[in-house]
C-alpha cells in the first residue's frame, strides 16, 4: 500500500484484529493481513482507511484532505498484492472497523 521497501519499517497488520478472530487459524492466516508502514498500520487499525475488493485504498471523509495528503493516501493508492482470500477479511473490516460507513 505504501510502496516502502525497508522491511524494518513495516509491520504485519491484521485485517481482522487478533482479539476478534474466532480461531487460531484465522489469527495466523496470511490472508488476514498486510505489511504496512507504521503510520498506515495505525490509520488502518483505527478504521480511517480500508481496502476495497479491487485493491483500492478507501479513506474515510473523517480523515480529512490534509491528513490524507500528509500520509500519502492520495487518490489512486492500491494494495500491490491482493488475493481472493483477503476478501472475507476485508468485508469484515469495512463493516466493523471502517469509519466510512
Secondary structure per residue as TSV (DSSP state, phi and psi in degrees):
chain	resnum	aa	ss	phi	psi
A	1	X	-	360.0	-41.1
A	2	X	-	-95.3	-16.8
A	3	X	-	76.8	7.2
A	4	X	-	-75.4	125.8
A	5	X	-	-101.7	8.8
A	6	X	-	-93.0	100.7
A	7	X	G	-55.9	-34.6
A	8	X	G	-64.8	-17.9
A	9	X	G	-101.1	5.9
A	10	X	E	-103.3	149.3
A	11	X	E	-121.9	144.9
A	12	X	E	-78.9	111.6
A	13	X	E	-108.2	126.0
A	14	X	E	-78.6	140.0
A	15	X	S	-76.2	-53.1
A	16	X	S	-97.0	115.3
A	17	X	-	-55.7	148.0
A	18	X	G	-47.1	-48.0
A	19	X	G	-66.6	-22.7
A	20	X	G	-90.8	-12.6
A	21	X	-	-69.0	140.2
A	22	X	S	-85.7	-21.5
A	23	X	S	-140.1	162.2
A	24	X	H	-64.8	-32.3
A	25	X	H	-61.2	-41.1
A	26	X	H	-64.7	-42.9
A	27	X	H	-61.0	-37.1
A	28	X	H	-97.9	-0.5
A	29	X	-	-66.1	121.9
A	30	X	G	-62.3	-20.5
A	31	X	G	-85.6	0.3
A	32	X	G	-98.2	35.8
A	33	X	E	-171.5	167.9
A	34	X	E	-138.1	157.7
A	35	X	E	-90.9	119.2
A	36	X	E	-128.4	148.8
A	37	X	E	-64.8	148.3
A	38	X	H	-54.1	-44.3
A	39	X	H	-65.9	-39.8
A	40	X	H	-70.4	-34.6
A	41	X	H	-57.3	-46.4
A	42	X	H	-64.3	-42.4
A	43	X	H	-64.3	-41.7
A	44	X	H	-66.5	-47.6
A	45	X	H	-60.8	-34.7
A	46	X	T	-84.9	-2.0
A	47	X	T	83.1	13.6
A	48	X	S	-77.6	-20.3
A	49	X	E	-136.6	156.7
A	50	X	E	-144.1	-176.5
A	51	X	E	-127.4	128.1
A	52	X	-	-74.6	163.6
A	53	X	T	-60.9	-23.7
A	54	X	T	-89.1	3.9
A	55	X	S	95.6	-7.2
A	56	X	B	-66.2	137.4
A	57	X	E	-83.8	127.5
A	58	X	E	-115.7	123.3
A	59	X	E	-100.6	140.9
A	60	X	-	-71.6	142.7
A	61	X	G	-57.0	-32.0
A	62	X	G	-57.4	-27.0
A	63	X	G	-66.6	-35.3
A	64	X	-	84.9	151.6
A	65	X	H	-62.1	-45.2
A	66	X	H	-63.1	-42.8
A	67	X	H	-66.2	-42.3
A	68	X	H	-60.0	-42.7
A	69	X	H	-63.2	-47.7
A	70	X	H	-60.4	-36.6
A	71	X	H	-87.2	-2.2
A	72	X	T	73.0	29.3
A	73	X	-	-103.8	48.3
A	74	X	-	-73.1	170.5
A	75	X	T	-53.7	143.2
A	76	X	T	91.5	-3.3
A	77	X	-	-69.3	136.9
A	78	X	B	-138.1	156.6
A	79	X	-	-78.1	130.4
A	80	X	S	-68.9	-37.6
A	81	X	-	-131.9	114.3
A	82	X	-	-133.5	127.8
A	83	X	-	-107.5	156.2
A	84	X	G	-51.6	-35.0
A	85	X	G	-71.9	-14.4
A	86	X	G	-72.1	-24.1
A	87	X	H	-61.2	-38.7
A	88	X	H	-64.7	-41.5
A	89	X	H	-66.7	-40.3
A	90	X	H	-65.2	-39.0
A	91	X	H	-60.8	-41.5
A	92	X	H	-61.3	-46.0
A	93	X	H	-61.2	-44.6
A	94	X	H	-64.3	-36.3
A	95	X	H	-86.2	-25.3
A	96	X	H	-111.9	-21.5
A	97	X	T	-119.6	-42.8
A	98	X	-	-61.7	133.2
A	99	X	T	-86.0	2.3
A	100	X	T	-88.1	-1.1
A	101	X	-	85.4	360.0
